[in-house]
Amino acid sequence: MQSLALLVGILFLSSLGCGPIAYWLTTIHPRTHRRDMYKKALIAVLTMWGSMTGINFALAHVPIYVRFIGVFSIATSLLAVKKEFGGPRKLKEE
């Protein structure tokens, strides 16, 4: 039972932390192209993990507080993706 509690704790902390950490990484501006690629890859991995755990918590049959954690994780992950990679662009009308 202790290993299950440890696993749930790791999932909660990663769900709470991935989105804000990825959003914080978007404020860093590396000097080289290689570091920029590493930063974008790390942001992509963090937001994917945060979104997956957030969706899992938001859709599971759990108490409402846990669902709020899932929704927070999804929202912060999506904000980080939008800030780093940009949102949809409007086409110019002729």
Secondary structure, DSSP 4 states (H G I P E B T S, - for coil): -HHHHHHHHHHHHHHHHHHHHHHHHTT---SSHHHHHHHHHHHHHHHHHHHHHHHHHHHSS--HHHHHHHHHHHHHHHHHHHHHH--PPPPPP-
